[in-house]
Amino acid sequence: MINVTCAIIEKDDHVLVTQRSELMSLPLKWEFPGGKINETETEEDCILREIYEELNINVKVVSKLTPNIYQYPNKKIKLIPFVCHFLEGQIILLEHKEYKWLKPHQLKQLDWAEADLPILEEYLILKNA
Ligand SMILES: Nc1nc2c([nH]c(=O)n2[C@H]2C[C@H](O)[C@@H](COP(=O)(O)OP(=O)(O)OP(=O)(O)O)O2)c(=O)[nH]1
């Protein structure tokens, strides 16, 4: 099983979502940015590192939501979500194809990576959205 962190980054009542590129696995699917935890870091170190590496921004962790274990045809992941606040920086997409800042009620419109759907549901309940 692959441990993956992801960030629900909030700023001014909007949430940052990113689209995987044609070259990545799950091409063109929308996700919460993040990535695989390496052996020497904590989950929280991982999410801060991945967000800076992928998007050139700094965030702070606000809370942790419920991890979701999901079996894709070729791999099983444990997706570990953190609600984060945007702190600083200009977004530069270093891996993704696109990004959007959406209001919570707009999030369901996207074509999400399957593993994200229960996490999205939990977040929307939290936000009454
Ligand atoms: N970062 C991130 N990854 C997600 C999400 N939902 C989801 O199913 N994933 C999957 C996609 C990848 O298989 C894995 C994260 O890997 P990664 O983004 O760090 O690296 P990668 O594309 O090189 O992974 P891969 O090609 O080996 O599958 O988790 C999500 O919301 N955020």
The ligand as a MOL file (V3000), in Angstrom:
LIG
                    3D

  0  0  0     0  0            999 V3000
M  V30 BEGIN CTAB
M  V30 COUNTS 32 34 0 0 0
M  V30 BEGIN ATOM
M  V30 1 N -1.4000 13.7090 -4.7450 0
M  V30 2 C -2.5540 13.0520 -4.8490 0
M  V30 3 N -2.5270 11.7920 -5.3360 0
M  V30 4 C -3.6950 11.1620 -5.4440 0
M  V30 5 C -4.9110 11.7740 -5.0700 0
M  V30 6 N -5.9250 10.8960 -5.2970 0
M  V30 7 C -5.3670 9.7670 -5.7880 0
M  V30 8 O -5.9510 8.7430 -6.1020 0
M  V30 9 N -3.9820 9.9300 -5.8860 0
M  V30 10 C -3.0570 8.9030 -6.3470 0
M  V30 11 C -2.3700 9.2370 -7.6290 0
M  V30 12 C -1.0520 8.5100 -7.5190 0
M  V30 13 O -1.2350 7.1550 -7.8380 0
M  V30 14 C -0.7560 8.6060 -6.0400 0
M  V30 15 C 0.0910 9.8040 -5.7100 0
M  V30 16 O 1.2570 9.6990 -6.3480 0
M  V30 17 P 2.0720 10.9920 -6.7840 0
M  V30 18 O 1.1900 11.9750 -7.4470 0
M  V30 19 O 2.8800 11.4300 -5.6480 0
M  V30 20 O 3.1080 10.3900 -7.7740 0
M  V30 21 P 2.9170 9.7880 -9.1990 0
M  V30 22 O 1.9170 10.5360 -9.9950 0
M  V30 23 O 4.2860 9.6630 -9.7270 0
M  V30 24 O 2.3400 8.3690 -8.8630 0
M  V30 25 P 2.2890 7.1370 -9.8200 0
M  V30 26 O 2.5060 7.6330 -11.2120 0
M  V30 27 O 3.3470 6.2330 -9.3180 0
M  V30 28 O 0.9210 6.5870 -9.6200 0
M  V30 29 O -2.0230 8.7380 -5.3960 0
M  V30 30 C -4.9010 13.1040 -4.5590 0
M  V30 31 O -5.9290 13.7130 -4.2040 0
M  V30 32 N -3.6920 13.6990 -4.4700 0
M  V30 END ATOM
M  V30 BEGIN BOND
M  V30 1 1 1 2
M  V30 2 2 2 3
M  V30 3 1 2 32
M  V30 4 1 3 4
M  V30 5 2 4 5
M  V30 6 1 4 9
M  V30 7 1 5 6
M  V30 8 1 5 30
M  V30 9 1 6 7
M  V30 10 2 7 8
M  V30 11 1 7 9
M  V30 12 1 9 10
M  V30 13 1 10 11
M  V30 14 1 10 29
M  V30 15 1 11 12
M  V30 16 1 12 13
M  V30 17 1 12 14
M  V30 18 1 14 15
M  V30 19 1 14 29
M  V30 20 1 15 16
M  V30 21 1 16 17
M  V30 22 2 17 18
M  V30 23 1 17 19
M  V30 24 1 17 20
M  V30 25 1 20 21
M  V30 26 2 21 22
M  V30 27 1 21 23
M  V30 28 1 21 24
M  V30 29 1 24 25
M  V30 30 2 25 26
M  V30 31 1 25 27
M  V30 32 1 25 28
M  V30 33 2 30 31
M  V30 34 1 30 32
M  V30 END BOND
M  V30 END CTAB
M  END
